[in-house]
Amino acid sequence: MKQIFQNDAFCAALNAHRLARRQTWKQVAEDSGVGASTLTRMMQGKRPDVDGLAALLRWSGLKAESFIAAEEGNRAETLAEMTALLRADPKLSEAGKLALEGVLRATYESLRTL
């Protein structure tokens, strides 16, 4: 059976959130209520249990559906999702949003394999 939960993507997103907050993994464990050993296992490719997943989603503000593989032809375009997230970021000015969107679009298109 194909893995539905994309653990690598979830761990990368957690790490990005951790870095943005300038926290250590130990602080993440304390703030989220998830054991440090669980975080270590996740970073080694093991999937979290449902309670650990829920706690980390709550801590990070990430959405579980972002890490569940969709059926082919049944998922939003990556660039569209990233653009929507940038546009919703209250930390960016309008000019900043437009600049990042342009950089992202150009980079994505140049690296796209299709």
C-alpha positions as CSV (number, residue, x, y, z in Angstrom):
1,M,0.0,0.0,0.0
2,K,1.2,3.5,-0.9
3,Q,2.2,5.7,2.0
4,I,-0.5,8.3,2.4
5,F,1.0,10.5,5.1
6,Q,4.1,12.4,3.7
7,N,6.3,12.3,6.8
8,D,9.3,13.9,5.1
9,A,7.3,16.9,4.0
10,F,5.8,17.2,7.5
11,C,9.2,17.1,9.2
12,A,10.6,19.7,6.7
13,A,7.6,22.0,7.5
14,L,8.1,21.5,11.2
15,N,11.8,22.3,10.9
16,A,11.0,25.5,8.9
17,H,8.5,26.5,11.6
18,R,11.0,25.8,14.4
19,L,13.7,27.8,12.6
20,A,11.3,30.7,12.1
21,R,10.6,30.7,15.8
22,R,14.4,30.4,16.5
23,Q,13.8,27.3,18.7
24,T,15.7,24.2,19.4
25,W,14.2,20.8,19.1
26,K,14.2,20.5,22.9
27,Q,12.1,23.7,23.0
28,V,9.7,22.3,20.4
29,A,9.3,19.1,22.5
30,E,8.5,21.2,25.6
31,D,6.2,23.6,23.9
32,S,4.3,21.0,21.9
33,G,4.1,18.3,24.6
34,V,5.7,15.8,22.3
35,G,8.6,13.8,23.6
36,A,12.1,14.6,22.3
37,S,12.5,10.9,21.4
38,T,9.3,11.1,19.2
39,L,10.8,14.1,17.3
40,T,14.1,12.2,16.8
41,R,12.3,9.2,15.5
42,M,10.2,11.3,13.1
43,M,13.4,13.0,11.7
44,Q,14.7,9.5,11.1
45,G,11.7,8.7,8.9
46,K,9.3,7.1,11.5
47,R,5.7,8.4,11.4
48,P,4.3,10.0,14.5
49,D,1.4,8.5,16.5
50,V,-1.9,10.2,16.2
51,D,-1.6,12.1,19.5
52,G,1.9,13.3,18.6
53,L,0.7,14.4,15.2
54,A,-2.2,16.3,16.7
55,A,0.1,18.0,19.2
56,L,2.6,19.0,16.5
57,L,-0.2,20.3,14.2
58,R,-1.6,22.4,17.1
59,W,1.9,23.7,18.0
60,S,2.8,24.6,14.4
61,G,-0.5,25.7,13.0
62,L,0.1,23.4,10.1
63,K,-2.8,21.6,8.5
64,A,-2.9,17.8,8.3
65,E,-4.4,17.8,4.8
66,S,-1.2,19.4,3.5
67,F,0.7,16.2,4.2
68,I,-1.8,13.6,2.9
69,A,-1.1,12.4,-0.6
70,A,-3.9,13.2,-3.0
71,E,-5.0,11.1,-5.9
72,E,-3.5,12.1,-9.2
73,G,-5.4,15.0,-10.8
74,N,-7.1,15.6,-7.5
75,R,-4.7,18.1,-5.9
76,A,-4.1,21.8,-6.1
77,E,-1.2,23.1,-8.1
78,T,1.8,23.6,-5.9
79,L,2.5,27.1,-7.1
80,A,-1.1,28.0,-6.5
81,E,-0.9,26.8,-2.9
82,M,2.4,28.6,-2.2
83,T,1.0,31.8,-3.7
84,A,-2.0,31.6,-1.5
85,L,0.1,31.2,1.6
86,L,2.4,34.1,0.6
87,R,-0.6,36.3,0.0
88,A,-2.1,35.5,3.4
89,D,1.1,36.2,5.3
90,P,0.6,39.2,7.6
91,K,4.3,39.6,8.1
92,L,4.9,40.6,4.5
93,S,4.1,44.0,2.8
94,E,2.2,43.9,-0.5
95,A,5.5,44.7,-2.3
96,G,7.2,41.9,-0.5
97,K,4.4,39.4,-1.3
98,L,4.7,40.4,-5.0
99,A,8.5,40.2,-5.0
100,L,8.5,36.7,-3.4
101,E,5.7,35.5,-5.6
102,G,7.8,36.5,-8.7
103,V,10.9,34.8,-7.4
104,L,9.0,31.7,-6.5
105,R,7.2,31.5,-9.8
106,A,10.5,32.0,-11.8
107,T,12.4,29.5,-9.7
108,Y,9.6,26.9,-9.8
109,E,9.2,27.2,-13.6
110,S,12.9,26.8,-14.2
111,L,13.1,23.7,-12.0
112,R,9.9,22.1,-13.0
113,T,10.4,18.7,-14.6
114,L,7.2,18.5,-16.6
